Amino acid sequence: MTQNPTALAGILHAYQYRPRVENELTELFRAFPSLRAHEDVYVANDGRESMMVAVRGTIPISYRGAVYNIPIAIYLPPAFPSAHPIPLVTPVAGMRVKDNHPHVALSGECYLPYLSRWVASHSSLVGLVRSLQQLFAASPPVYAVPPGSQPAPTPHRPPPVSRPAAEHTDPRYHPVPQPTHPSAHLTPTHHPAYTQPPAHRLSSGSLHSLQSTPPRPTIEQKRAQLVKKLEERLSQEQKTMDTKMDACNEDAKALAESQQTLRRLRQTFTAAQQQQQRNLEQIQQADAVLAAQLLRLNEAQSGHRPADELVHPADPLSAQQMEAAAEVGSLDDLFYALDRSLQNDVITVDMYLQRVRRLAREQFFARALQNKVFTVQELHQPLPTTTSHPQRAVARARPRSSSTGGGAQRSWRLSQVLSPLPEPPQILTLVRGTQGQTTVWVATRHGSVLVYEPRTRQIVSRMPALSPGKRINALLQVGERVWACSDDNTVQVFSAESRNLVQQLRAHTAPVMAVCSSAFGGQRTTVFTASATGEVCAWTPEGQALARVNLSRGITCMCSCENYLVLGSERNILLLDGQLRGVCSWEAHHRLVKSLCSARTHVWSCSDDQSIKVWDVQNLTPGKSARCLKVFQPQRGRAFCLEYDGQGTVYAGFFDNSVMVHDANTLQVRDVLHVEDAHKDSVRALQLINPNELWSASLDSMICVWNYV
């Protein structure tokens, strides 16, 4: 038996909630120093044995102005505190359990209202012992018997609850003897020992009276006694069951009230959400109206007029040519919309063919009209280039041509579609080995990693998920190691050469979402990781923790630019310095920020609000938001990923299965990669292998290889 915390930890190895059990025992020993804990075998009523922690000792009670010590034992099941403890009264030599006690059976088992209302989150061992004190002070469960007296016959009791070692040899439990007066049940600990009076001589009258022995009880009498005992026992069990039933009814009533409260709260939340949605729609409508008015005001102030008012056809033939060209272009857009509807199963094949046949006929006649008008215009005298209005130019449309003049121009073209992966790819990253070899690591949505050889474009290695079902959110090579951020709250560090797990860092308490590295101020490289709950940790490349800060807001992406650590958090962008101290933050988008990348002195961000923005962090004033240099709204749905090639080009993957190429110097769109044989779903990851080769990954489990030729 011990109260030492180290020894307590040694006997609590089988318990699921060890810290809770250890705290409960510590509080119990502090409140009742006479109790001690040790391991013991508990034997249930059905004969099953199990090893439990038993708390033994005495608890003081006050009865009729005197203090008595009641010996007890409390067994803690392995599921404690989810399962309630088992208290017992353990009378020692010279003590006996009182018959018909309202809360203690003859076997020593205790039936308490506190146990029937046991709740793991609110009940405790100290509360249990105090409840025992209150009940035993009202009616003590044991009484002392004089030494040498014959034990009274007791009814059959269930099997022993436990077999503690040397229970009756401990001198602390020896009661003070009592005289045999029927009203005396317990002896206070401070009374002197009882001395039995000398035996009296028997007179002839008393001897004659002893010769008449009482008759033995008949079977009917024994049966009546047994029935009486059973009725008492059943009555006691019925009371216990009624108490438990009342507690269950109270719990059911409380649960019903909580359910009604939750239902009301849900209705209130739904109504508030609908009201907010209506308010948002009204705000968007008002914003559109204000934008239109602002545009008209700017035009009025600058003196510019719309292009439709400035450009007019020179003659009826040119007007007819422009209308035909507009019709051909609109039909091309309509064909594209029909193709998308067929791919998304919005329309059937029959409907598609019927509409395409009709629209193709219309487009054919429109193109024929274009060619005919152009032929007529070429045969006649060239029309004047100006009209009577000096500020209006003349536009003459020509039909579209498949060939272009001049020398050959380079562009991005689809080179190969790799074999479908068993799982949708999530992340792409280029890894360079120490011997100069280059590989592409592909992290899937289920946590596994596939390693490709870029030249042969074949899988050379498969790395199973360390935590099945937990995906990898980010990959980054730092020196000879590859850092992987996982949904299992860890950062997994692999060797770039052997691809074996080197370390598993566990500083985060939520899924790790982003990783980046930087050498601020020319110092040693530092690796930064961020979690979904706002925890940002700084590490050495060897995996040693340097600093940790909690921003209390979810982080979705991260990069470094101009000695700043740039983080995307919900709709905002946050800037930290190398010591993880806040510099500034601002609302960058109207919805969630999906990805960040740094291009020289600018930070590019994309969001669920279907926009891409460029921010100037070079001329940043601490405490103020960065200046927005450019806003791209390509009307291609959401952008999911950004990739910078280090030479002035930024690539973005979009929801409509396309990749857009931007010029980071002029902040203009350079090209759009979108062909029918490429992706069938949104582009989620990009990786530039070399200046002339780009890999893109999509949720359709495909990886496309693009070449700049």
ABEGO torsion letter per residue (X at the ends): XBABAAAAAAAAAABABAAAAAAAAAAAAAABAABBBBBBBBBBAAGBBBBBBBBBEBBBBBBGGBBBBBBBBBBBBAAOAABBBBBBBBBBBGBBBBBGBAABBAAGBBBBAAAAABBAAABBAAAAAAAAAAAAAABBABBBBBBGBBBBBBBBBBBBABBBBGAAABAAABBBBBBABAABABBBAABBBBBBBBBBBBBAAAAAAAABBBBBBBAAAAAAAAAAAAAAAAAAAAAAAAAAAAAAAAAAAAAAAAAAAAAAAAAAAAAAAAAAAAAAAAAAAAAAAAAAAAAAAAAAAAGBBBAAAABBBABAAAAAAAAAAAAAAAAAAAAAAAAAAAAAGABBAAAAAAAAAAAAAAAAAAAAAAAAAAAAAAABBBBBABBABAABBBBBBBBBBABBBEBBBBBBBBABBBBBBABBBABBBBBBBAAGBBBBBBBBAAGBBBBBBAAAGBBABBBBBABBGBBBABBBBBEABBBBBBAAGBBBBBBAAAGBBABBBAABABBBABBBBBBBGGBBBBBBBBBAAGBBBBBBAAGBBABBBBAGBBBABBBBBGGBBBBBBEABBBBBBAAGBBABBBBABABBBABBBBBEABBBBBBAAGBBBBBBAAABBBGBBBBBABBBBAGAEBBABBBBAGAGBBBBBBAAGBBBBBBAAAGBBABBBBBAABBABBBABBBBABAABBBBBBAAGBBBBBBBX
